[in-house]
Amino acid sequence: MKQPLTRTSAILAGAALVALLVFAPARAQGTKDIVDVAVAAGSFKTLVAAVQAANLVEVLKRPGPLTVLAPTDEAFAKIPKADLDALMKDKAKLAAVLQYHVLAGNVSAADLKMMKDFGTVQGKRIQISSAGATLKINNATIIKPDVPASNGVIHVIDTVLMPK
């Protein structure tokens, strides 16, 4: 396993992921990066809007590997509209929330099942639990694990993770 990133490197890596989600060019089928995969899925519009609102696009220019815990539009819809609107306006808090969804390295669902917790690029740790085929990250369930990308992996989750 690789050495953990420094806080500055982790923040840059998180910001880089956000930039990829918004501005990465399309690639040939089968070589799509995390951003291309998320955009092509069509179910991450709120996530992409959040990345833009956080002004994190310019920071991220380097490739992964990264692991993204990607909340769907339905996951964002669980947040009361007033709270989501306030979050989208608070760029520092929004950036922290987005970076809490990013793990350094290519971390598969099988890897996560063997762990109790894992550090995010935001700096705080997520809690991991599993029962049978169900894998939970804090209070979110991974509804589609191990979506491959050329620069990492996406785990689709049903709830937005909030750092405490």
C-alpha positions, 0 to 999 in steps of 0.5 A: 500500500502506498504512503498516505498523502500529505494534507496539501497533496491530498487537498490538491488531489481532491481539487484535481478530481473536482476539475476532472469532473467538470472539464476533462475532455472525452476519451475513446470508449473504454478509456474514460476517466472518472469525470467522463464516466460520471458525466456519461452516467447522467445521474451526477448532475448535482455533483458536477454543479457542486464541483463548479460552485466550489471553484475546485476545477483549476486546482486539479490537473493531474491523474489519479489513481483516485477513488470517488464515492459518488452520490447520485442526484437522488442522494443530493435530493435527500438534503433539504433544499434550503440546506443544499442551497446554503451548502452550494453558497458556502464554498469552503464547506462545499469543498470540504464535503466534496473532498470527503468523498475522495480517497487517494488510490484505487480502492476496490469494494473488496478492499473496503470490505476488509477495512473498518475506516479509511482516510479521505483527501479532506483529512477525516476518516470514513467508517466502513461496515459490511453485512453480506453483499451490503457495503456501507460508508458512514450512513451511505450504502454503495449501490454500484461498486467498482465502476472502472475508470482510466484513473481510478474507480467510482463507487456510487452511493445513495447518500451524501457524506457529511464530514463531522 
